[in-house]
Amino acid sequence: MPEGDTVWLTAHRLGQALRDRPLTVFDLRVPALATRDRTGDVVTEVVSRGKHILIRLDSALTLHGHLRMDGSWHLSSGARPSRAHPEHMIRALLGNDDWTATGFRIHDLALVATPDESRLVGHLGPDLLGPDWDAERAVQNLLAAPDRSIGEALLDQRNLAGIGNMYRAEILFIERIHPWTAVGDVADLASLTRTARRLLLMNRSHPEQSTTGYTQRGREHWVYLRQNQPCLRCGAKIDAADQGKPPHQRISFWCPLCQPAQPRPGPKADGD
């Protein structure tokens, strides 16, 4: 699934190609929007909000889309759509005299009044890559459910927006936190959110994602997708298991030595 840094980079590149130019192509290939035509509108801004992309027009309308697991935008010069995927996967075409943006398998497409964007993204927590990032509020959101596992809480975009499964695994490894640790038992949630923001900022300007500082294949990540391989820090075999309730469970990855499970203290006996 594209994570916050990938979505940010996608929005940034769309903005470079479309911003401040009138649309000569506006083709939404979903039934509810197929007859909407905004050719002639000028794109004023393209922004990401967590894993959502908002394309704002000078007509005070916003085109919303979500990449989910398989969506992508591709830019091609001139009027020819991208051929990165089969044509039947195209959900949106936006173009001007110089560029065409082809949206493949874009989900949750909606065209709304710009002041009403909050209907679509207002539920999200602070955006790790947003100009209004609020670390204190993110910590407060996490602490609202102190008994929830930190692994599940980090993927809940209502707490803080932009973390997907890869960053979840890598953040917890760097912070030496077991994925099933209760939020209330995490010693320093502020440090965890700082690590999350640092990793996304480090990777947002390029498509390659590395959390280790290395770009060699197999060394980009500490634990993600490295089940049964040796930990790059201590050599122990990386563990993996499903976390979360169906159908929303995701695979967590962790090092059993670097991220040991911490049993919660039980109730004190009378007289203690």
C-alpha angles and dihedrals in degrees: 000000000000109000130210096279093051091048091048091052091047091052091046093053093045088052092051091054101038110026120113093006129106116247115246092176126044113161122157112186101201120100098241093053104028094107097046110109121187099164109147093036115121119232105234100179144354115204138168123226109191102304095341126096121213119195108193123203132200088243087073091253127124127206109214127197140165125209096205111171102329111017124117143167121221127191124214129177119250126001099315115107118233117269094205089119135014115290094244088067093061112113100166140021121190121173149161133188092288109029142033120203113204118197114203119197092345109177133213094017110187136164110211139161107275093237087057096058089109088073087069104032105015092100093063123106123231112316112240090213098034126110088239096053108158113191094182092055091048090055091048090051091052092048092054087084104034095170094055117102113259090230091062094039093056092056092051103100090201088071098046127341128235107038118120132175097284095051091042090059095043096046092052092048093051090047091046092235124146111233093236094053110124114249090238090057095055105110098210117020090167090061090049092054091047090054091048093052093044093054094048093046090049092057106032098093098058136037095239114091119208127164096174098054091247125106099192113119110266094019101069094092135040100218111344111119089352100113112163091005120117118271109252089224106042107005097241117137114266115243127215135187140156114271126193135030122297131295091022099048118129131189115262121204125200144153111246092212101041092040106033118183112255112211113221114246113256126227115291117253120244110279096024 
